[in-house]
Every structure is written in structure tokens, then in C-alpha cells.
Amino acid sequence: MRFSNSLERFFHHLDLLSETNHERGYHTNLCDSLAHPRRQTMKHHHEFRDPIHTFISVRTDERSVIDSRPFQRLRNIHQLALTYLVYPGATHRRFEHSLGVMDLASRIFDIVTSSENIVHSVVRDIVPDTDALRYWRSVLRMAALCHDVGHLPFSHAAEHKLLPKGFDHEQITVSLIRSAEMQAIWERMTPPLRADDIVRLAVGPKKAKDLSFSTWETILYQKLSSATLLGLTG
């Protein structure tokens, strides 16, 4: 509780959870309403135009995560910290990086869990049934989306200066995933997601020491880590 209160004050001090950032997250909703004022049917899938992955598709309930305050602030955090001062083209943010990791993690999951690729009985015993796969695919996507949500301005470059000794961005990530704001979103998703399952896949066994990991959960975290590396992360 003490850390959570300090975390909230910290964000307030840095103005990372301001109403301006919160309102900016809903610009797509406003643009969509202005462009289609007479449309009554709600879209259940939405697409982001991405320069690398072409189109990244999300469901409406996943979009609510993207529109949340913790995630929207990633629009203002450079993926490569101060590198853009030397290489002017290195200006991408953790917002689009996280979208890309989610897309790559989904592709890896679909390939690995495809029945035609499961040929060994040992692997078949680990992979859950269809309903459980649907749940874990959603968990993986949200963990990939939120794996960097705790990063501070300038990313790794200033972390040791901005955080108290012994704390890192992964601990902030865990606190945000478990926050009341995000918990309400997880509960509204289809199927509803457990925050601790998202934490497991977002930060892994070394950072989520208060949680136990099954073999399946460890494999999924490793797959997410692979997607993160493919997304040219830091």
C-alpha cells in the first residue's frame, strides 16, 4: 500500500497521468464519430496502421486497454531514450513498440499452438484445451501490450535516477496492471482476465517472485520475450 501511494504521487508529480493525456487517448473515438455520424453499429475490431506490421487489429475490449491512462502515456516516452538526439530518425515511442510486440506475440502463439505443429505427446500434454487456449491467447496479448507500461521518461537511461533505490520499471508495471483502473478493464473483457496471469507473462518469474509459474505459463512468458526481442526492444 505504501509503495502504491508513493507511485501515485510519483506519477502525479511527473504529470504522466494528466487529464490531457487521458483525453488524448480518445481522439480515435472522436474522429470515428465525426467521420461516421449516422453509423449506429459498433465496430468490434479496430486497426492501427503500422509502418512495420502494416495493420494491427484489436478487439473493442482490447482497445479499452489502449485508451487507458497508463497505456496512453507511452505515446510520450521514447523507446530509445535520448538516441534521437544523435540519430534523428530514432523517434518511435513505446506506444507503437508495445502494439508491435502484441501483434508478434499473437502470431507466435498461433503457430506454436496450432494442432498441426504439435507432434510430440509431451508438448500435447502441456498445451491446454481450446477454451483455455482462447483465454491464454488474450492474456498473452494484454501482457505483451502492457509489458512496458511502467517505463519512465527517457526509458532505461534515467531509471536509476528517477526511481528509489531497489525499484525498477517492472515493479511499476506490476502495480499498474493490478491497479483498480486496469482491474476494472480486465473484468470487462471477454473472457474476463485475471490480473496476476497478465503479470506472470508481462514480467516473468524473476520479477513476479510472489507468484508461482506452471510450465505452460513459463513457456508463454518465453514466447513473449521472443516477440519483444523481435520487436527490437530495450
N, C-alpha and C positions, 0 to 999 in steps of 0.2 A: 504493500500500500504506500509506504514511504517513497519507494522508487517511482511508482505511478504518479504520485503527486508532484514529485520533482520533475518527472518527464513532461507533465502537462505544463508546468511553469516554464520549463526549458523551451518548449515549442512556442508558448505564448511570447516569450522574450524574443525569440528569433522571428516572430510573425510568420511562422510556417503554416499555421492553421487559421489564417485570417479569413474574414468573410470574402475578401476579394478573390483569393484562391478558390474558395468554395464555390462562389458564383461562377467563376471561370470554367469550372468543371461541367457546367450545364449549358455551355454555349452550343453544343451539338443539338441539345433538345430544342433550344430556341430557334436555331437555324432550320431544323427539321419542321418545326411548326409554321414558320414563316413561308417556307418553300411549298408546303402542302397544307394549306389552311382548311381544306374541306375533307381531308382524308380522316376517316373515322377508325379504320382498322389499325391496331397496334402492331408494329413490327416485332417479331420475336428473335430476329437475327440482325446484327448490325455489322458493318465492315469498316475497318480502318485501312486507308490506302497507305501502304508501306513501301519505301523505296527499295527494300531488300526482299521482302517476302510477298510483295505485290498487294495482296489483300489478306487482312487478318480478321477472321469472323468471330464475333462473340454473341452470346445469347443476351436477352434483355436482363435477366437476373445477374449475369456476369458484368454487364455494363454498369449496374449499380455499384459494383466494387470500383470500377474505373472512375465513376463520378464521385466517389467518396473523398473526403478531405485528405486523409492520409495518402491516398494514391495520387490525387491531383497535384500535390506539392512536388511530385517527382518531375513535373514539367519544368521546374526551375532549378534542377540540380544536374549539373553536367556529369555525364558518365565518366569522362576522362579528366575530371577536376580542372586544373589550370593549363592543361595541354593545349587548349585552343589559343592561348596567348603566343605559343610558338608555331603551332600548326593551325591556321585559321579555319581549316575545314573540319577540325575535330570538335564540333559543336553539338553533337547529339546528346540527348538527355536520358536520364534513367527511365523516363516515361516510355519512350519508344523502345528502349532496350528491353524493358520488362514485358511489353507486348510481344516482342520477338521471341523472348525466351518461352513465353506461354505457348506460342504457336509451334516452336520447335519441340517442346516437351510433349505436346499433344501428338505430333507426328511420330515421335519415338515411341510413345505409349501404344499408339495404334498398330505400329509394326511389330513391336515386341509381344503384344498380347493377341495378335491375330492367330487364329487356330492353325492356320497352315504353317506358321513359324514355330509352333510348339510341338516338337517332335520327341522330346525326351520325357519320360514319365515323372522324373524328379521335378522338372520345370512345371509339368502339368499339375502336380500336387501343390505347388506354391501359388500359381495363378488362381484367383478366386473365380466364382461363377459369374454369369452375365450381369446380374443385378448389382453385385458388388463391384464389378469392373466399371460399371456406369458411375457408381459413387466415387471410386478412386480416381477415375479419369477427371471428374470435376474437381476433386481435391487437388490433384496434381496441377491442373490448370490454374487454380487460385493460388496455390503455393508458388508456382512459377511467376505469376503476376505480382505477388506480394513479397518475393524473396529479398528485394532491395528497398522495401518501403521504409525501413528505418535509417536509411542513409541521410547524412547531414550535408549542408552546403560544402562544396569542394570535395565531396566523397571521401576517399581514404586520405587525401592529402592533409586534411586538418582534423581528422577524427581524434587523434591523440591530444589535440589542443582544446577541442570543444567539449569533450566528454570527461567526466570524473575518472580518476584512475581506476582501472579494473572493469570499465564498461566499454562496450563496443556497439556498433550499429545493429548487430544481430539481436542483442538484448532489447533494443528499441523495436526492432521488427516483431519480436515475440509479443511485446507489450501492446503494440498496435493491433496485431492480429487478434489478440484476446480482449481488446477494448470493447466497451459497450456499443460504440458506434458500429464496429465491424461485426460484433457478435449478432446484432440485430439483422445485418445483411446475410450472414451465414444461415441464420434460421429461416430466412425467407426464400432461400434458394431451393431449386428442385433438382435432386433431393436435398433436404437440409444437410448442411455440413457441420462437422464438429471442429471447433477452432483448434483443438490440440492436434488433430490429424493434419491440418494445414501447417501448423507449427513444425510438426515432425518432418514434413517434406521440404519446408522452406529453409530450415536451418540445420537439420541433420542431428545425429546422435551426439556429436561433440559439443554442440551449443544448447541442445534441449536435454540437458542432463537430468531434468526432473521427470522425463518421460521414458517409457520403455518402448523398444522397437521390435517389431516382428521381422522375419526375413523379408517378407513382401514389402514392408514399409521401408526397409533399408535399401532394397533394390530400387524402389521408386525414387528415393532421395538421390541415389547414384545416377539414375536416368535424368533427373532434373539438373544435377550438377553437369552432366554431359551437355545438356541443352544450353546451360549457362555458358559453358566454355565455347560451344559453337556460336553463341551469340556475342562472342568477343567481349567478355565481361571483365570486371575487376572487383 
